[in-house]
Amino acid sequence: MIWQTTRFRIDLARPQVMGIVNITPDSFSDGGRSTAAAIAHCEQLLAEGADMLDLGGESTRPGSQPVSIDEELSRVLPVLDAALTLGCPISIDTNKPQVMREVLARGADIVNDIHALRSPGALDIVANHPSCGACLMHMRGDPATMQQRPRYDDVLVEVAQFLGERQDALRERGVADERIVLDPGIGFGKSVEHNLDLLRRQRELLTLGSPLLVGWSRKSTLGAITGRDVAHRQAASVAAALAAVQAGARIVRVHDVAATVDALKVWQAAGLLHG
């Protein structure tokens, strides 16, 4: 299975680790407060074994507020320019079509959109690019309000229906299947039980035919399970990443790259990964 991106054809036979690079003043997990710190973090994650990097200039955690297009671009573009020289696929976590256009023009490999390209013009920007990868994520509501009593009749069925519709929207514009990856959106408009139900039944999403990217890293559900605050969820995050891969995920989006890479190596050596 291949994920076609702007510069790379990524072989997903081995589970891939996507390192998170937050370029936001309120980042809890890395040196996101300055361009230099963010670039250093990119280099650190690659040294720890990350296969690709996901750069984000706007916080999407529960309760967060959007930033302007100009502010997001001012945060992301200098880091992107440096990251493009590091020899790995670079994803941009954004839901703004104007940002997508700019980063793809600079050479970004992947658009990772929590809104699944629903913003006006976003589908066309990705569809008109010759080869960029696209990650379509499920989210109910928006980051500012998404955790206010989320409700589903059947979370897996509703997530699968949404992702299938967004996948078809790209296909109808001529985007090849090998460019598309799907993300169930753990923690985005979902309760603890919704998230756990998605993990238990994750393999059902494979019937959609696209690879799965899953992000459990340091999510509040892990805090609810373990009682740990966000700075002490590494072990839980690694366990969740392993469980997601075991249930068919081909990419895991993580903060704790070294620990996740080591855990995956052990499971792979023991023959325990059957994604």
PyMOL commands that set and color helices and strands:
alter all, ss='L'
color gray80, all
select helices_A, chain A and resi 35-47+69-83+97-106+122-128+155-172+177-179+192-200+202-208+220-226+230-232+234-246+257-269
alter helices_A, ss='H'
color red, helices_A
select strands_A, chain A and resi 2-4+9-11+16-22+52-56+90-93+110-113+133-137+180-183+213-214+251-254
alter strands_A, ss='S'
color yellow, strands_A
deselect
rebuild
show_as cartoon
